[in-house]
Amino acid sequence: MENSTFGARERALLLGLMTLGGSASNPALRDQVGAALDGRFRLRMNTLGLVTSDRQGRAYHHTLTDKGWAWCVSELAGTAPDRGGSLGRTLYGVLGLIKGYLDAADLSLADFVVTARSDDAAAGDAGLAGTADGAGLAGTARPDVAGLAGTIREAYWLLAREPQDWVLLTRLRPLLGDAPADEVDDALRRMELLPDVHLVPEADQKTLTDDDRKAAVLVNGVSKHLLAIEAR
């Protein structure tokens, strides 16, 4: 699919979703791109098979499909929108440089994004761990993500008997106070990029209750019910 079939907003939403690791809620997209994937834009992306959308609480959560990732890869060699101006042409020049690097390093775009985001998340999480209440991140990170990461960790250690103990999200979510479910989901997805945090589906799906299924976090189209953290 040629990039000329999409306008600037559609391209920005797809590339923005890619930079967020391929999975994000509308609130996260608004923060990153300045627009949400909704209305006719969402319907078009869903119809073309580039994005899957799932309503979680009050907001939609979107995930790039394999076809969506393939579009992003092809866009690295694309051209700027006609009305992109000098900034648009420059940014697409940067995308071309990224493509050249990925080709030379024999690295996939998805691996590149996950690695880059993992490094950023690790740095942010280290800053959070260095303060008693995460106040050291004020002004440098969104409290709905960075603050929640610390709260989730504290809740986990209230429930876990030992490091790497699997804890159902059904038990963890009630300890997070009034935090909106979509923001908790975003925080969990970001935390999973860290080397010491793991989210998995329940292996025995027959044991899941309706509450367990509702409490799951959707990651790249997979519902994950259990959280484990390696060390405090």
N, C-alpha and C positions, 0 to 999 in steps of 0.2 A: 504494500500500500504506500503510495507516494505521499510525502508529507504535505504536498500542495493541496491535498483534499481537506486539510484541517486549517482552521483559523488560528490566530495567535493564542486565544484563550484555551482552545482545546489542546494545543501543543504544550502550553504552559502547565495545564493540569496533568497531562500524562507524564511530562518530564518531572514535574513537582512530586507526583506520586512515586516516581522512580527514585528521586533523591531521598525520599522518606523511607526507603527500603522496600518499596513496592506494595506497601500496605499502610493505609492511613484513614482516619476519620475526616469528615468534612471540616470540623473545627481545626484539625491539624493542617489541612490543606489551606484553609483561610489564612492561618499564620504563615505558612510557607510561600503560598502563591498569591494570596490576596483574593482568592475566589474559591467557591465550593464546586464540587462536581455534582450538580443537581439539574433538575428539569430536563430539557431536551439534550443537554450535554451528556448527562448520565445515561439517558435512554440510548443515545447514539453509541456511546462507548460499550454499553451492555450488548446492544444489538450486533455490533461489529465483533464482539467477542474479545475485546481488548481489556476489559475490566469487569470483574464481578462485584456486585454491590449487595450489602447485607445491612438491614436496618438494626442497629443496636441501641436500645434505649431511644433517646430523642434524635439521634443523628445516624446518618448512613456511614458505613465503613466500606472502603473500596480496596480491592486487591488486583494488581496487575496479573493477567493471565500470561501463559507462555507466549501467546500471540502479542500481548501488550509489551512484554519485555523485548520481543523481536522488533516491534515498531520502534522502541526507544533506541535499540542498537542501530537500526537503519537511519534514525534521525541524527545520529552522530555525524553522518556524512551528508546531512541535508543542507538546505539553504534557508536563510532567514525569511520570515514573512515579508511580503512586499512593503508593508508599512512598519517594519521593524526598526527602521532608521539605522544610524551608525552603531548604536548600542546592540541592536539585534544582530547586525552583521558581525560585530566583534564577538558576541557571545557564541554565535555559531562557528566562528573561527576557533574558539576555545574547545567547543565540542569536537571539532575535527582533530585538534591536538590530542584530546583524550582518546579518540578512536585510534590514532596512530600509536599511542602508548600501549593501549590494550592489545593491539595487533602484534606489536613488537614483543610484549611480555607474554603473549599467548594467554591472556587473562580475559575472562568473560566480564561483561558489564555488571552482572549481578554480583559476582565475587568482588569486583572493585567497589561497588556501593556498600556491600555488607562489611567489607574490611574497613573502609573509610568511616562508616557510621559506628562500627565497633570501637575504633580508636577514639572517636569523639565521645561516645557514651562512657568509655572507661575513664577518660579524663574528667568528665562531669561527675561520675559516680565517686571517683577518688576525692574530688573536692567536697562532695557531700559527706563522705565518711570522716573528713577532717574537722567537722564541726559537730557540736552537740545536737543542733536542731536543723541543720541545713541552711542556717542564715547566711553562711559564707557565699552562697550562690545568688543572693539577692542582687538583682540588676544584671546578672549574666546568664540566667537560665529561667525558663518558664516554670513558675512554682507548681503548675498543675502536672508537670512531668517530673522535674527534679525533686520537688518536695514529696511527691507521691512515691518515688523510688525509695526514699528513706523510710517513709511510713510503711510501705509494703515489706521492706526488710525487717523492720521492728515487729510487724505483725507475724511474719514468718517465724521469727525466733521465739515468739510466744507460743507457737503451736508445734514447732519441730522439736523432737526429742534429741536430735543430734544433727550435725552437718549432713547435707545431702538426703535428709529425710523427705519423702514425698508428702506434700500437704495439698489437700483438695482446695481448690479456689472457693468452693462452697463454704469452707470454714474460714478462709482468709478474708473474703470480701466484707463480712459484717464488722470486722475489726478496723475498717478503713473509714469509719464515720460516714459523713455525708458526701464523700467524694463521688462525683458523677461516674457512672459505669463506663462511659466512653473514654473518660480521661484515665481511669484505672487501666482500661484495655491498652491505651496508647503507652502508658508507663510500663506495663508488663511486656509489650512488644519491644520497647527500647531496651529494657533490662535483659531480655533474652539474647541480645547481641553481645552481652558481656560474657567473658569466659567462665564465670563462676555461677551463672544463673541458667536454669534449665526449665523448660516447659514441655510437657508431653501429654498426649491423649491417654485416657484410661485404657489399658490394654483389654480389660474385660468390660466391654460396653454394656453387657447385660446387668452389671452391678450399678450402673448410673441411675440416679433418680432424676426426676424432672428438674429439681433445683440444681443438681450437678450439671446438667446440660445447659441450663440458663446461666450458670456462673462461669461457664467455659469462656476462654478468650479465643477469638478466631485469628489464626496466624497463617497467612498465605493459603486460605481456604480450608485449613485444618482446625477443628475445635480441640483445644488443649485444656485439660482439666486439672493437671497436677503441676505444682511448682516445687523445685528443689534449689537450694543455695548451698554452695560448697563450704564456705567458711564465713564466720562472723566478722 
